[in-house]
């Protein structure tokens, strides 16, 4: 258990360390921090093949849609080796809009544009 601060909010989290099964992965491991209240990932730290801390992904502004469907609306990826970062900010999500698997067939998707 470890407290972390994401987006100005300090949260108690469970820490999970993951190792790739794919031998040619660009990462040697990941450390995930999972919010103990809503059980969603709040941070992932990525380590390069040498074991150095490469990137951190912070996930914030979680909103609940329906019964227990949580989505992060702000994702910030920071590269600690280059000093650069990328922010992704999402609007509202919609669920249960009546789409089927057939709506995602290549021909159907091409007709939409």
Secondary structure as UniProt FT lines:
FT   STRAND          2..6
FT   TURN            7..8
FT   STRAND          9..18
FT   TURN            23..24
FT   STRAND          27..35
FT   TURN            36..38
FT   STRAND          41..48
FT   TURN            49..50
FT   STRAND          53..65
FT   TURN            66..68
FT   STRAND          69..79
FT   TURN            80..82
FT   STRAND          85..89
FT   HELIX           101..104
FT   HELIX           106..111
//
